[in-house]
Amino acid sequence: MDELREVAPIQLIIGQYVGLRGIRKGKDGIPKEYVGLCPFHPEKHPSFTVCADREFWCCHCCNNSGEGLFAFIMQFEQVSYPRAIEIVAVMVGFDLNSKTKKERVKKVRKNKKNKAVEKR
């Protein structure tokens, strides 16, 4: 599942469920920490944080938290770990049935190109 984690950054996938805004940038200028409204309870002010570099998410209000993307999907979608992996794989176009890493990554890149063309 390390290959899937490489092509599915936590902030991008959780960002499809929660509107996230970068709040802390790393030395490279890319945000490493994001904040948004918690998807687990109603609120008006953002208390939900995603730490991209540590692959951790938490709500400082309701105390829901977890390590990794799959824990978030499991809790939000109320699914098992294998089903969470399938959901993320579909979201990024990752072929879990491919025999080699090269085939799986090639499909993800092709999927990203198609999405970029659709947005134009």
ABEGO torsion letter per residue (X at the ends): XAAAAAABBAAAAAAAABBBBBABBBAAGBBABBBBBBAABBBABBABBBBAAAGBBBBAAAGBBBBEAAAAAAAAAGBBAAAAAAAAAAAAGBBAABABAAAAAAAAAAAAAAAAAAAX
